[in-house]
Amino acid sequence: MSGGRAARHRGDEPAALGPDTDVRYLMVALGLIAAFMVGEVVAAIVSGSLALFADAGHMLTDVGALAAAVWAARLAARPATGTWTFGLKRAEILSATANGVLLVVVAVVITIEAVRRLISPPPVDGMVVLVVALVGAAVNVVATITLARANRRSLNVQGAFAHVVTDLYAFLGTAAAGLVIVLTGWNRADAVASLLVAALMILAARALLAQGGRILLQATPDEISLEEVRAHLAGVDHVVGVHDLHAWTVTSGLPTLSAHVVVEDHCFASGHAPQILDALQSCLGHHFDVEHATFQLEPASHAAHEQSRHP
């Protein structure tokens, strides 16, 4: 027997947030980042700065990440169908994971070139680096504030936000490098700033890949303890055991749970099974933030037929 949806507890999430709102915020950030990226590439060529190229390369990943986030958010908003019974909600997780991989690739490329420039630093126009970095920081502040208003519970939005925030820190580091070059003429500061950008990328990528990997591999959500769930369900009247208990995440904020629940044999003969199912759903909804749960009720005498029983 299958249960429907358990109650959600999302009092901390503004009602105005939704897929359409997220797409609008993502599009605004995408426009800002793309426009500035073009100007930064020109400035990097003029100044000969690797740090600006590194920032521009990171902003290129931002453009790709934001575009992918918009695409994924629109896919995730599509309703479920006979083929895609949960809709295309996991597209958001694929987008966030791809963003993490892209961050790692760009970070490796920047690191290799930065090490080469530490050994043999080329001339760098520090003033151009400083001015462009400060303008870039201002653009990223606006983009960061815009994305901060979107639904940050979504891993897709988190991925896009991580790109933009990392760029903000990177621009501040690049501005510091430009100032050092202007004041001291130490051109290696440009390569040092590039290594800082790469390190920030790796940190952001690690968090995205860890969260995305757990969801794609269907790990139990961090906020759910299966032992606590089992104990609560076993405490319902007439329940004598719980097995084949599984919990996973379809997409950000959408945990799912299924279980085989063994009940006293007489509950089926007396027609009491529907009341037990209601009690199980009520228990789960009261104690755990689970969007969808499916229970299979079994009489205790059915145990002999369970050939591949799991805990």
MARMARSE-509243 format. One record per residue (C-alpha): x, y, z. Coordinates in steps of 0.02 Angstrom, whole numbers, padded with zeros to 5 digits, always signed. Example, Ala and Ser with C-alpha at 12.3 -4.5 7.8 and 13.67 -1.06 7.14 Angstrom:
<atoms>
+00615-00225+00390;+00684-00053+00357;
</atoms>
This chain:
<atoms>
+00000+00000+00000;+00066+00170-00044;+00054+00328+00057;+00039+00502-00014;+00134+00657+00037;+00185+00692+00214;+00175+00868+00279;+00318+00986+00243;+00391+01109+00367;+00456+01255+00266;+00411+01403+00370;+00582+01478+00338;+00560+01481+00148;+00474+01637+00076;+00316+01596-00018;+00367+01711-00161;+00513+01602-00209;+00482+01482-00352;+00556+01418-00516;+00503+01572-00615;+00577+01689-00485;+00740+01590-00481;+00753+01597-00671;+00729+01785-00669;+00867+01812-00540;+00982+01692-00634;+00952+01785-00798;+00994+01954-00720;+01157+01885-00650;+01196+01801-00817;+01177+01966-00911;+01290+02060-00790;+01427+01928-00791;+01426+01903-00980;+01438+02089-01017;+01583+02116-00900;+01675+01959-00958;+01693+02028-01134;+01771+02189-01068;+01887+02094-00953;+01957+01987-01094;+02002+02146-01188;+02084+02219-01031;+02181+02059-01000;+02252+02063-01176;+02301+02246-01160;+02381+02228-00988;+02459+02056-01011;+02385+02002-00843;+02360+01816-00808;+02256+01862-00656;+02132+01952-00768;+02135+01806-00889;+02105+01690-00741;+01958+01797-00685;+01892+01803-00863;+01909+01615-00876;+01816+01595-00713;+01683+01715-00774;+01667+01610-00931;+01628+01462-00819;+01506+01577-00728;+01417+01615-00892;+01408+01429-00931;+01355+01389-00754;+01219+01521-00749;+01154+01471-00922;+01151+01289-00868;+01064+01338-00706;+00929+01431-00803;+00906+01281-00918;+00900+01159-00771;+00777+01267-00673;+00659+01270-00822;+00673+01082-00845;+00643+01053-00660;+00483+01156-00669;+00405+01038-00796;+00266+00927-00727;+00286+00740-00702;+00235+00626-00845;+00212+00440-00871;+00396+00423-00920;+00470+00549-00798;+00370+00510-00642;+00464+00638-00537;+00473+00762-00680;+00646+00824-00728;+00690+00891-00556;+00858+00802-00551;+00917+00910-00697;+00962+01038-00562;+01080+00913-00479;+01162+00869-00646;+01188+01055-00679;+01265+01085-00507;+01380+00935-00525;+01435+00991-00698;+01474+01162-00624;+01585+01079-00495;+01681+00982-00627;+01702+01139-00732;+01774+01233-00584;+01904+01097-00557;+01958+01096-00741;+01979+01285-00749;+02071+01286-00582;+02198+01158-00645;+02231+01258-00804;+02255+01420-00707;+02370+01336-00580;+02485+01268-00715;+02502+01437-00800;+02523+01529-00633;+02668+01417-00582;+02751+01450-00750;+02732+01638-00723;+02800+01627-00547;+02959+01555-00620;+02970+01679-00765;+02854+01828-00735;+02808+01932-00889;+02776+02121-00875;+02603+02167-00812;+02513+02335-00818;+02464+02348-00635;+02351+02499-00654;+02242+02415-00785;+02232+02260-00674;+02182+02365-00523;+02046+02465-00612;+01969+02315-00701;+01971+02211-00542;+01881+02346-00444;+01748+02364-00579;+01730+02173-00584;+01709+02167-00396;+01569+02295-00407;+01482+02195-00545;+01497+02035-00442;+01428+02121-00287;+01270+02163-00385;+01261+01986-00457;+01288+01910-00285;+01151+02016-00206;+01034+01966-00348;+01066+01779-00329;+01056+01790-00139;+00872+01830-00161;+00840+01666-00255;+00798+01500-00171;+00964+01449-00094;+00891+01279-00042;+00913+01228-00224;+01082+01149-00259;+01067+01218-00435;+01056+01396-00368;+01193+01357-00242;+01307+01306-00385;+01277+01467-00480;+01296+01568-00320;+01462+01481-00281;+01531+01533-00450;+01484+01715-00427;+01543+01729-00246;+01708+01647-00290;+01729+01776-00428;+01696+01916-00304;+01836+01855-00190;+01948+01827-00342;+01924+02006-00402;+01969+02072-00230;+02128+01967-00235;+02166+02027-00411;+02141+02208-00359;+02265+02181-00218;+02389+02108-00343;+02366+02257-00459;+02398+02376-00314;+02556+02282-00265;+02620+02291-00445;+02583+02479-00456;+02671+02516-00290;+02818+02395-00298;+02831+02330-00477;+02830+02149-00412;+02748+02063-00561;+02740+01893-00474;+02593+01962-00373;+02487+01930-00527;+02528+01744-00525;+02502+01734-00336;+02327+01808-00358;+02293+01680-00494;+02338+01538-00374;+02217+01613-00248;+02079+01610-00379;+02118+01428-00417;+02112+01381-00232;+01942+01464-00212;+01879+01370-00364;+01934+01203-00290;+01848+01240-00124;+01685+01287-00210;+01696+01134-00324;+01726+01017-00178;+01565+01069-00091;+01462+01056-00251;+01530+00886-00301;+01508+00816-00126;+01325+00867-00116;+01285+00823-00296;+01373+00655-00281;+01273+00607-00126;+01110+00643-00216;+01159+00556-00378;+01218+00402-00281;+01056+00406-00180;+01136+00423-00010;+01024+00448+00141;+00997+00636+00167;+01104+00709+00306;+00952+00772+00399;+00870+00599+00408;+00925+00462+00528;+00858+00294+00469;+00870+00225+00646;+00761+00367+00711;+00637+00341+00569;+00632+00154+00605;+00605+00185+00791;+00462+00308+00760;+00375+00196+00635;+00395+00043+00747;+00310+00140+00886;+00146+00150+00789;+00009+00038+00861;+00001-00137+00783;+00169-00119+00694;+00284-00265+00736;+00432-00226+00621;+00505-00115+00485;+00625-00173+00349;+00682-00125+00174;+00691+00054+00238;+00767+00173+00111;+00782+00362+00103;+00857+00466-00037;+00845+00638-00118;+00764+00666-00287;+00826+00846-00295;+00864+00986-00173;+00730+00994-00039;+00639+00838-00101;+00682+00690+00012;+00594+00525-00023;+00568+00372+00086;+00504+00195+00063;+00484+00050+00185;+00404-00120+00212;+00303-00113+00372;+00253-00276+00457;+00089-00267+00553;-00013-00390+00654;-00106-00514+00544;-00279-00472+00610;-00265-00292+00547;-00300-00350+00370;-00449-00457+00417;-00523-00319+00524;-00497-00185+00391;-00384-00085+00507;-00240-00071+00381;-00294+00100+00311;-00292+00175+00486;-00116+00108+00514;-00061+00186+00350;-00133+00353+00405;-00041+00338+00571;+00123+00301+00483;+00104+00452+00369;+00057+00562+00516;+00208+00501+00615;+00327+00533+00471;+00254+00703+00432;+00262+00757+00613;+00441+00705+00649;+00530+00713+00480;+00534+00835+00334;+00491+00709+00196;+00397+00760+00039;+00351+00586-00023;+00341+00419+00067;+00283+00248+00009;+00242+00108+00131;+00209-00075+00093;+00106-00153+00231;+00135-00339+00261;+00059-00464+00382;+00183-00543+00503;+00149-00712+00421;+00219-00644+00257;+00399-00651+00321;+00427-00824+00246;+00396-00753+00072;+00529-00617+00087;+00670-00695-00014;+00784-00542-00024;+00745-00451+00135;+00850-00299+00178;+00870-00208+00344;
</atoms>
